[in-house]
Amino acid sequence: MSATLLTPSTLESQWTLPSRGRVGMFCLIAAESAIFIIFVVAYLFYIGKSVSGPMPRDVLVLPIFATICLLSSSITIHLALSALTREQPGAFRLWWFVTFALGAIFLMETGIEWHHLIYDKGLTIRTNLFGTTYYSLVGLHASHVIVGLVLLLTVLMFSLVGRVSTEHKERLDVLSYYWHFVDAVWVVVFFVVYILGR
């Protein structure tokens, strides 16, 4: 067996700078993660400290359907990017649209839940500590979903006029990191708010 010698020139040829888009997105995700951690810690700290109702167990219902939709969108965006790699623009557009639709359904379900909590249960952001921390944390996540949907829709519009091709794969990969991050954060929010918080 012959050992491969690693010289400075071979090391230099093997290593390349990571793309600015990936580095930028990872930095953004790190910063956003820190913000979410602060909100999650605040929510956990104030669990059970509201002196007046309603309490989480009285008003919260597990958003199973919305959660399935959002988590499924991580699969569909992966399928879309795989189709783009295989140079199948039709399949790419289909899976990208499904990703957008699943995210939109999740956001709509969140809106329906908020309408129910506000108008049927009387829980607003000013009702008690639970209301304040609930709307702050879930609202922070919803705002990230909205940003993601705007980006997904923009790409979808470009793809419909034939302006998306395999040369854009890396940029769309970077966008998919953001969407996967949004999905991963929801897993944490779901567990903290709807499981632990009840």
Secondary structure, DSSP 8 states (H G I E B T S, - for coil): -------HHHHHHH-----HHHHHHHHHHHHHHHHHHHHHHHHHHHTT--SSS--HHHH----HHHHHHHHHHHHHHHHHHHHHHTT-HHHHHHHHHHHHHHHHHHHHHHHHHHHIIIIIS---TTT-HHHHHHHHHHHHHHHHHHHHHHHHHHHHHHHHTT---GGGHHHHHHHHHHHHHHHHHHHHHIIIIIII--
